Amino acid sequence: MSLFQRTTIALARSPMMGRAMRAMAARSSLARRFVGGADVEAAVQTALRLRAAHGIRASLFYLGEYVADPAAIEHNVAQAIGACDALGRAGLDVHVSVDPTAIGYMDSDARGEDNARRIAAAVSRAARGGQDWMVLDMEDASIRDRTCALHRSLQETGLPVGLTLQARRRRTPEDLTWAIRQRTSLRLVKGAFPDRALDHAGRAGIDQAYLDAASIMLSREARDAGFHPVFGTHDDRLAGAIMTLARERGWPPDGFEFEMLYGVRPDWQLALRGLGYNVRVYLPFGGDWWPYAIRRVGENPRNAWLLARSLTSDGHYFS
């Protein structure tokens, strides 16, 4: 992991920096552009608007990662469960994204797994027959193996749990070999916080690894198992290659999803919807936006200018 990535992780975990940046954000457009609302009700209203106006789905994510305090952990779990209930009442997909470090893994694996079970059970209770999942986010390398183990453990109990895998990691095809045989949802991303010892090198190498992983996810074996592929990318070149591969493999446009961050490339999201593809946005809500924002910078240093501009200018998602 580079010095830049180590620095962004440290910034994400800094309470003092978080307080300072949230105070600055209160005078900016950052929350309006990249965060779906201050609380779950506001986030559900945003999700309803996106679905009604554009046919775009949402995965709600409560902002509150890297916490060890028991009260903060319980608060995060309650917010995720509340999101499940609210999505179900609204008739939307009961789809929530969860960071393991937000629900107990900074304290103990046992606490984290117990809380993950509680959230996945809430998804089951509130589900209305859509794409209803608790999807585990993939954080930095220190939590990777435990996140994959958690997914397998919950999957084996029949709970509706999905996983995020990073194409840049060389071991991702090995994890996919197991996952595509399951009735699960898997979100493929390029990946944040690179580690030379674990990763493919260079942009071209990572892009090729992404397409190699997509090929596994769009296999006949995956389709026959009821596997649900999700491609988390804003890269239209990769999306175009995936669309071509899906057609060649006999996957209909509504048989998989493209997922993007709320507030990023809305024009491309609408274009994909116009072509008949399922589009979902990763929709954060809550007030603790700093770790989320700095992780976007950690994924790609070029995102720093977007963060800086958002702190000083106005912006909108869809008009």
Secondary structure, DSSP 8 states (H G I E B T S, - for coil): --HHHHHHHHHHT-HHHHHHHHHHHTTSSHHHHH---SSHHHHHHHHHHHHHHH--EEEEEES--S---HHHHHHHHHHHHHHHHHHHHHTS--EEEE-GGGTTTTT-HHHHHHHHHHHHHHHHHH--SSS-EEEE----GGGHHHHHHHHHHHHHTT--EEEEEETTBTTHHHHHHHHTTSS-EEEEE--SS--TTTB--HHHHHHHHHHHHHHHHTSHHHHHHT-EEEEE---HHHHHHHHHHHHHHT--GGGSEEEEETTS-HHHHHHHHHTT-EEEEEEEESS--HHHHHHHHHH-GGGHHHHHHHTTS---S--
